[in-house]
């Protein structure tokens, strides 16, 4: 395991942090993470901690890592990690988007943080971005160790996303699910796994804005592009994604507080509104003026007010 890295003044937002490569176990697999500690952390001191959870297909080096770094800059211990089957973590087949397995990974990330010498185990919160904004509330509903939840551009129901945002009608979904079964059988008989794209790289005009925005983030090395990321999801992930919604569970988070952050220009804002309506008190829906869904992944003029809001939220809640 690599030792801690200290960042110099040239590293924007990182000059007051110590970063370490860490691993923990989940489902029998080694899960790779980046742990960020505030540089002013004193020996023996225990701080509140935040685990950040990626969007669908995301890596720890992308937006989840950015939010972990920014929250650590505010004095929290923060962890971003690659879910099983992604990035530097173990697991086969690669690029399997399994919301229920990802929920288990979040629980085991919390266990890792709770056992860390720098963490106050009674003050652990979680941030979920996009699909992670569904996985985190789903997990926190039953893992009571997560004392506060924030979502950013949250997609709280992937089942709803397929129908409302990806505009997949019932006939297309049924045909796709039939194909999933055939792909499972082929994989079991030694064939390579079948994949579908996370998003179309040449989506036609009129497609959901999120899909139109995605290439400039994920395929652009100046933003979210990374060698470990690929525009593919194992085909039978669709079976699990089509089954997933946090909306039926989200009221169980109470009385732990929930903060929903969404951009006023985000086509997915209706997910945050639906989750806010379903959640118990205390809860808050906070708008970032002018931001689209993916603007909140990395655009500083939108990330900075989101971080400021979450800093106040977690300082009060944890």
URBELVEN-V574692 format. One record per helix or strand. SS is the DSSP state (hx for helix, st for strand). FROM is the first residue (numbers start at 1). TO is the last residue. Records with the same first field share a line. If there is no record, write none. Layout:
SS->FROM-TO + FROM-TO
This chain:
st->5-6 + 17-26 + 29-38 + 47-53 + 77-81 + 119-129 + 146-152 + 157-157 + 195-196 + 233-234 + 245-245 + 257-263 + 283-288
hx->63-73 + 99-114 + 132-140 + 158-164 + 170-188 + 209-218 + 237-241 + 250-253 + 269-278 + 295-298 + 300-317
